[in-house]
Amino acid sequence: MTLILENTKQVEFHTELYEIIEPFEKEFSELNWLLTNQDYRILDYDQKGRIEKLDFESEKITFSGIELLGIIKNRKIDFSWCVFCGFKNDIPKLKKSELPYADLNSDIWNKPNEFLNKQSEIEIISFDGTATIFKTKNMEIENKFREKFTDAIELKKTLHNNV
């Protein structure tokens, strides 16, 4: 099932990724992560500087779960646009045309229960800094997410049919 979290005070901003994944931190750290279509602000840049691995120019950035967890736990990053895909095994090699994206992607709204990458176990999509879209194949993780974010609702095809 795909959930959307928007118009809520349960998060400071979309996506402060650590806040989103905190209920399933252990499972998050066990996956390998692909980041695409990223637009972000490093909110603690003045105090801590740049984050070596993040690069606006990259079409895709890959992380181990432990590595990404360390970054998001210790830094303050506001992802206004992004797609994070978590994989149990190696991140698949993708052509540029196969990279998941959020901006202007009508499939997010028209096919809400399809993963942007079929091999993903979890997908976290920040849409224009106003919504977090969460998909997982693991019901236990979904339940942990729902327990923390009671404002999350099922994303249905007609919810954002203007995209």
Summary of the structure (lengths in Angstrom):
residues: 163
radius of gyration: 14.6
end to end distance: 20.1
largest distance: 43.0
contacts: 471
relative contact order: 0.26
helix: 27%
strand: 28%
